[in-house]
């Protein structure tokens, strides 16, 4: 993890949950150092750019958003299959927040 210069610009290099990230900061080395420190603080707080989000969304809200996406971006047959799966899942996970659902829970 650190900073480096490539051409006229400074970049930061760091890891988040085992994945390497590199971002262009700009021509200022001091700014790159400050941005890297800020990223380290955010990683430590588990708030790095939405990786840890405190937004609570119910399963029903998520399902309706997904179905809107599926209707606009998928074929009709895929949308019908997804809507059937979502309706079954919604019955099983009714009243729960999305983050509360774990892989160990079964339908």
PyMOL commands that set and color helices and strands:
alter all, ss='L'
color gray80, all
select helices_A, chain A and resi 29-44+48-50+59-73+76-92+98-100
alter helices_A, ss='H'
color red, helices_A
select strands_A, chain A and resi 2-6+9-16+19-26
alter strands_A, ss='S'
color yellow, strands_A
deselect
rebuild
show_as cartoon
